[in-house]
Amino acid sequence: MSFNPTWDTLYVTNDQGDDRGISSVVLTPLSGFTRWNALTYSKQCNGGDVQPQTGDYFINSYANGQVYQWDRGTKSLKELYRVGDNQWEFNIQFAPSGDFAYLVAVNRHYILKADYNRQTRTLESPVHFVGQRSSAGYQDGVGTAAKFNEPHQGAFDEFNNFYVCDRMNHVIRKITPDGVVTTFAGRPNQYGYTDGALRDARFDRPHGIIYDKDIGTFYIADQKNRRIRVITTE
C-alpha cells in the first residue's frame, strides 16, 4: 500500500496470475478508503510505490522482473525495464527525499538502487547496491559483501538510513546511504519471541516495518509471532 503526496489517494497492489487481471487499485476518502477502483491491469504485481513529491506511481511484475510506470496521460502502464530474467519478487520503496528508490529483491536476497530523474520524472535503470544476488545467508558488511535471506519490506528514517526486515534471518537490518549493512535488532538465525534490548530481542519472520519520525518509533509486523512489535529510538 502507498499514498500519494497529499494523502487523498491510496494505491494497493494485487498479486494475481492473469495478464488481464487487476494489478493495482485506488481508494479515496469519498468512500472512506473502502471502495476499490481498478487502476492497472497486469499479472503478478508484488508491490509498488509513489514518488513522494510528484506522485508518479511505479509497480513491478514477478513474471519477468518488469518495472512499470503509470502514465497519467494515456492512462496505461509503460514498461521501463526488467531487473532480471524472470520470477523476481521485489518491493519498490522510495526514500522520503524522492531522489531514489530501493528495489528489494525478496527471492533473490539483495537490493538494487534506482535514481529518480526529476526531468523525465521516471526511475532510471537500477544498480546493484547491497547483498549477493541469489545467494541467501547472513553477513554484515559493505555493499555486496553483505548477505540477506529474503529481505522484505523496509522503512527510511530521517537520515535516509533504511531498516529492512530480513525475514528468514529473523532480524531487522540497517543500511546506510553508503551501503553499510549492520544488524539493528534481533538475533541472527534465532527465531522466537523475546522483548528486550535491540540485540537481545527475538523475532519470527518479521515481514513489515514502518517508522514514525515524529516520535522516533518503529512498528514491526512480526509475522509468525502474530504481533506488532515496537522499537523506540529515544
CORLIN-V642628 format. One record per pair of residues at least 12 apart in sequence whose ideal C-beta (glycine too) atoms are under 8 Angstrom apart, sorted by sequence separation. I is the first residue (numbers start at 1). J is the second residue. D is the distance in whole Angstrom. If there is no record, write none. Layout:
# CORLIN-V642628
i: [I | I]
j: [J | J]
d: [D | D]
This chain:
# CORLIN-V642628
i: [1 | 12 | 25 | 47 | 48 | 57 | 58 | 67 | 68 | 91 | 101 | 102 | 114 | 132 | 135 | 136 | 137 | 152 | 153 | 162 | 163 | 171 | 172 | 186 | 187 | 190 | 191 | 192 | 208 | 209 | 218 | 11 | 12 | 25 | 26 | 47 | 56 | 57 | 66 | 67 | 90 | 91 | 100 | 101 | 113 | 114 | 130 | 131 | 136 | 151 | 152 | 161 | 162 | 171 | 172 | 185 | 186 | 187 | 191 | 208 | 217 | 218 | 11 | 12 | 25 | 45 | 46 | 56 | 66 | 67 | 90 | 100 | 112 | 113 | 129 | 130 | 132 | 136 | 151 | 152 | 161 | 171 | 172 | 184 | 185 | 187 | 191 | 206 | 207 | 217 | 218 | 11 | 12 | 24 | 45 | 46 | 66 | 67 | 90 | 91 | 100 | 101 | 112 | 131 | 132 | 151 | 152 | 161 | 171 | 186 | 187 | 206 | 207 | 217 | 218 | 10 | 22 | 24 | 45 | 46 | 66 | 67 | 89 | 90 | 99 | 100 | 112 | 113 | 128 | 130 | 131 | 148 | 150 | 151 | 161 | 170 | 171 | 183 | 185 | 186 | 206 | 207 | 216 | 217 | 9 | 10 | 22 | 23 | 42 | 44 | 45 | 65 | 88 | 89 | 99 | 112 | 131 | 149 | 150 | 160 | 169 | 170 | 171 | 186 | 203 | 205 | 206 | 215 | 216 | 9 | 10 | 22 | 23 | 43 | 44 | 59 | 64 | 65 | 89 | 90 | 98 | 110 | 111 | 130 | 148 | 149 | 150 | 159 | 170 | 185 | 204 | 205 | 216 | 9 | 22 | 23 | 40 | 42 | 44 | 65 | 88 | 89 | 110 | 111 | 149 | 169 | 170 | 203 | 204 | 205 | 215 | 8 | 21 | 23 | 43 | 65 | 83 | 87 | 88 | 110 | 111 | 131 | 149 | 169 | 170 | 186 | 204 | 8 | 20 | 21 | 24 | 64 | 65 | 84 | 110 | 148 | 154 | 163 | 170 | 204 | 19 | 21 | 23 | 58 | 64 | 65 | 83 | 90 | 94 | 101 | 109 | 110 | 151 | 170 | 203 | 10 | 19 | 63 | 65 | 103 | 109 | 110 | 206 | 12 | 19 | 24 | 42 | 63 | 64 | 84 | 109 | 18 | 62 | 65 | 67 | 108 | 109 | 110 | 148 | 17 | 42 | 62 | 105 | 108 | 109 | 203 | 16 | 17 | 62 | 102 | 109 | 11 | 16 | 40 | 60 | 105 | 109 | 138 | 201 | 15 | 16 | 83 | 193 | 15 | 40 | 60 | 14 | 15 | 39 | 60 | 92 | 138 | 172 | 13 | 60 | 136 | 170 | 171 | 193 | 13 | 24 | 59 | 138 | 140 | 170 | 191 | 198 | 13 | 58 | 110 | 170 | 172 | 193 | 195 | 13 | 24 | 42 | 146 | 170 | 171 | 23 | 41 | 67 | 142 | 143 | 170 | 11 | 40 | 111 | 142 | 168 | 172 | 23 | 109 | 110 | 142 | 167 | 11 | 109 | 141 | 142 | 167 | 109 | 111 | 141 | 166 | 167 | 109 | 110 | 140 | 165 | 49 | 52 | 80 | 109 | 140 | 165 | 46 | 47 | 49 | 51 | 58 | 60 | 80 | 83 | 107 | 140 | 165 | 46 | 47 | 48 | 49 | 50 | 52 | 54 | 81 | 106 | 165 | 5 | 46 | 47 | 49 | 52 | 53 | 106 | 130 | 164 | 2 | 4 | 11 | 13 | 24 | 52 | 105 | 106 | 163 | 172 | 185 | 2 | 3 | 5 | 15 | 51 | 67 | 104 | 2 | 5 | 104 | 163 | 172 | 5 | 6 | 104 | 130 | 5 | 51 | 104 | 129 | 131 | 138 | 4 | 130 | 138 | 49 | 102 | 4 | 69 | 111 | 69 | 152 | 153 | 155 | 157 | 2 | 152 | 153 | 154 | 155 | 156 | 158 | 163 | 165 | 67 | 152 | 153 | 155 | 157 | 165 | 167 | 172 | 46 | 93 | 96 | 102 | 104 | 91 | 93 | 95 | 106 | 91 | 96 | 91 | 93 | 97 | 155 | 54 | 96 | 111 | 51 | 56 | 58 | 95 | 56 | 54 | 95 | 93 | 51]
j: [13 | 24 | 37 | 59 | 60 | 69 | 70 | 79 | 80 | 103 | 113 | 114 | 126 | 144 | 147 | 148 | 149 | 164 | 165 | 174 | 175 | 183 | 184 | 198 | 199 | 202 | 203 | 204 | 220 | 221 | 230 | 24 | 25 | 38 | 39 | 60 | 69 | 70 | 79 | 80 | 103 | 104 | 113 | 114 | 126 | 127 | 143 | 144 | 149 | 164 | 165 | 174 | 175 | 184 | 185 | 198 | 199 | 200 | 204 | 221 | 230 | 231 | 25 | 26 | 39 | 59 | 60 | 70 | 80 | 81 | 104 | 114 | 126 | 127 | 143 | 144 | 146 | 150 | 165 | 166 | 175 | 185 | 186 | 198 | 199 | 201 | 205 | 220 | 221 | 231 | 232 | 26 | 27 | 39 | 60 | 61 | 81 | 82 | 105 | 106 | 115 | 116 | 127 | 146 | 147 | 166 | 167 | 176 | 186 | 201 | 202 | 221 | 222 | 232 | 233 | 26 | 38 | 40 | 61 | 62 | 82 | 83 | 105 | 106 | 115 | 116 | 128 | 129 | 144 | 146 | 147 | 164 | 166 | 167 | 177 | 186 | 187 | 199 | 201 | 202 | 222 | 223 | 232 | 233 | 26 | 27 | 39 | 40 | 59 | 61 | 62 | 82 | 105 | 106 | 116 | 129 | 148 | 166 | 167 | 177 | 186 | 187 | 188 | 203 | 220 | 222 | 223 | 232 | 233 | 27 | 28 | 40 | 41 | 61 | 62 | 77 | 82 | 83 | 107 | 108 | 116 | 128 | 129 | 148 | 166 | 167 | 168 | 177 | 188 | 203 | 222 | 223 | 234 | 28 | 41 | 42 | 59 | 61 | 63 | 84 | 107 | 108 | 129 | 130 | 168 | 188 | 189 | 222 | 223 | 224 | 234 | 28 | 41 | 43 | 63 | 85 | 103 | 107 | 108 | 130 | 131 | 151 | 169 | 189 | 190 | 206 | 224 | 29 | 41 | 42 | 45 | 85 | 86 | 105 | 131 | 169 | 175 | 184 | 191 | 225 | 41 | 43 | 45 | 80 | 86 | 87 | 105 | 112 | 116 | 123 | 131 | 132 | 173 | 192 | 225 | 33 | 42 | 86 | 88 | 126 | 132 | 133 | 229 | 36 | 43 | 48 | 66 | 87 | 88 | 108 | 133 | 43 | 87 | 90 | 92 | 133 | 134 | 135 | 173 | 43 | 68 | 88 | 131 | 134 | 135 | 229 | 43 | 44 | 89 | 129 | 136 | 39 | 44 | 68 | 88 | 133 | 137 | 166 | 229 | 44 | 45 | 112 | 222 | 45 | 70 | 90 | 45 | 46 | 70 | 91 | 123 | 169 | 203 | 45 | 92 | 168 | 202 | 203 | 225 | 46 | 57 | 92 | 171 | 173 | 203 | 224 | 231 | 47 | 92 | 144 | 204 | 206 | 227 | 229 | 48 | 59 | 77 | 181 | 205 | 206 | 59 | 77 | 103 | 178 | 179 | 206 | 48 | 77 | 148 | 179 | 205 | 209 | 61 | 147 | 148 | 180 | 205 | 50 | 148 | 180 | 181 | 206 | 149 | 151 | 181 | 206 | 207 | 150 | 151 | 181 | 206 | 91 | 94 | 122 | 151 | 182 | 207 | 89 | 90 | 92 | 94 | 101 | 103 | 123 | 126 | 150 | 183 | 208 | 90 | 91 | 92 | 93 | 94 | 96 | 98 | 125 | 150 | 209 | 50 | 91 | 92 | 94 | 97 | 98 | 151 | 175 | 209 | 48 | 50 | 57 | 59 | 70 | 98 | 151 | 152 | 209 | 218 | 231 | 49 | 50 | 52 | 62 | 98 | 114 | 151 | 50 | 53 | 152 | 211 | 220 | 54 | 55 | 153 | 179 | 55 | 101 | 154 | 179 | 181 | 188 | 55 | 181 | 189 | 101 | 154 | 57 | 122 | 164 | 123 | 206 | 207 | 209 | 211 | 57 | 207 | 208 | 209 | 210 | 211 | 213 | 218 | 220 | 123 | 208 | 209 | 211 | 213 | 221 | 223 | 231 | 106 | 153 | 156 | 162 | 164 | 152 | 154 | 156 | 167 | 153 | 158 | 154 | 156 | 160 | 218 | 118 | 160 | 175 | 116 | 121 | 123 | 160 | 122 | 121 | 162 | 162 | 121]
d: [8 | 7 | 6 | 7 | 7 | 7 | 7 | 7 | 7 | 7 | 8 | 8 | 4 | 6 | 7 | 7 | 6 | 7 | 6 | 7 | 8 | 5 | 5 | 8 | 7 | 6 | 7 | 6 | 7 | 7 | 7 | 6 | 5 | 6 | 5 | 6 | 7 | 4 | 5 | 5 | 5 | 5 | 6 | 5 | 6 | 8 | 6 | 7 | 4 | 5 | 5 | 6 | 4 | 7 | 4 | 4 | 7 | 8 | 4 | 4 | 6 | 4 | 7 | 8 | 6 | 5 | 6 | 8 | 8 | 6 | 6 | 6 | 4 | 6 | 7 | 7 | 8 | 7 | 7 | 8 | 7 | 7 | 6 | 6 | 7 | 8 | 7 | 5 | 5 | 7 | 8 | 6 | 7 | 5 | 6 | 8 | 8 | 7 | 4 | 7 | 5 | 7 | 6 | 6 | 6 | 5 | 5 | 6 | 4 | 6 | 6 | 7 | 8 | 5 | 7 | 7 | 5 | 5 | 6 | 5 | 5 | 7 | 7 | 6 | 7 | 6 | 6 | 4 | 7 | 5 | 6 | 8 | 7 | 7 | 7 | 6 | 7 | 7 | 6 | 6 | 5 | 4 | 6 | 7 | 6 | 4 | 8 | 5 | 8 | 5 | 8 | 5 | 6 | 4 | 6 | 6 | 5 | 6 | 4 | 5 | 8 | 7 | 5 | 5 | 7 | 8 | 7 | 8 | 4 | 8 | 7 | 7 | 6 | 7 | 4 | 8 | 6 | 4 | 4 | 8 | 6 | 7 | 5 | 8 | 5 | 7 | 5 | 8 | 7 | 8 | 6 | 5 | 4 | 6 | 6 | 4 | 6 | 6 | 5 | 4 | 7 | 8 | 8 | 5 | 4 | 5 | 7 | 5 | 7 | 5 | 7 | 6 | 7 | 7 | 6 | 7 | 6 | 7 | 6 | 7 | 6 | 7 | 5 | 6 | 6 | 7 | 4 | 6 | 6 | 8 | 6 | 8 | 6 | 8 | 3 | 7 | 8 | 6 | 4 | 5 | 7 | 6 | 4 | 8 | 5 | 8 | 7 | 8 | 7 | 6 | 6 | 6 | 7 | 8 | 7 | 5 | 6 | 6 | 4 | 5 | 7 | 5 | 8 | 7 | 5 | 6 | 8 | 7 | 8 | 7 | 7 | 6 | 6 | 8 | 7 | 6 | 7 | 8 | 7 | 5 | 7 | 6 | 8 | 5 | 6 | 7 | 6 | 6 | 5 | 7 | 5 | 7 | 7 | 7 | 8 | 8 | 8 | 8 | 8 | 6 | 8 | 6 | 8 | 6 | 6 | 6 | 6 | 6 | 7 | 8 | 8 | 5 | 7 | 5 | 6 | 7 | 7 | 7 | 5 | 7 | 8 | 7 | 8 | 8 | 5 | 7 | 7 | 5 | 5 | 8 | 6 | 6 | 7 | 8 | 5 | 6 | 6 | 4 | 7 | 8 | 6 | 8 | 7 | 8 | 5 | 7 | 6 | 5 | 8 | 6 | 7 | 7 | 7 | 7 | 7 | 5 | 5 | 6 | 5 | 8 | 7 | 6 | 6 | 6 | 6 | 8 | 6 | 7 | 8 | 6 | 4 | 8 | 6 | 6 | 7 | 5 | 6 | 5 | 7 | 5 | 6 | 7 | 8 | 6 | 6 | 7 | 6 | 6 | 6 | 4 | 6 | 6 | 7 | 6 | 7 | 5 | 5 | 5 | 7 | 7 | 6 | 5 | 8 | 5 | 6 | 6 | 7 | 6 | 5 | 6 | 6 | 8 | 5 | 8 | 6 | 6 | 8 | 6 | 5 | 7 | 6 | 7 | 5 | 8 | 5 | 5 | 6 | 7 | 7 | 7 | 8 | 8 | 7 | 5 | 5 | 8 | 6 | 6 | 8 | 5 | 5 | 5 | 6 | 7 | 7 | 8 | 6 | 7 | 7 | 8 | 7 | 5 | 6 | 8 | 6 | 4 | 6 | 5 | 7 | 5 | 7 | 7 | 7 | 7 | 6 | 4 | 7 | 8 | 8 | 8 | 8 | 8 | 6 | 6 | 6 | 7 | 6 | 5 | 8 | 6 | 7 | 8 | 8 | 7 | 7 | 8 | 8 | 7 | 6 | 5 | 6 | 5 | 7 | 6 | 8 | 8 | 8]
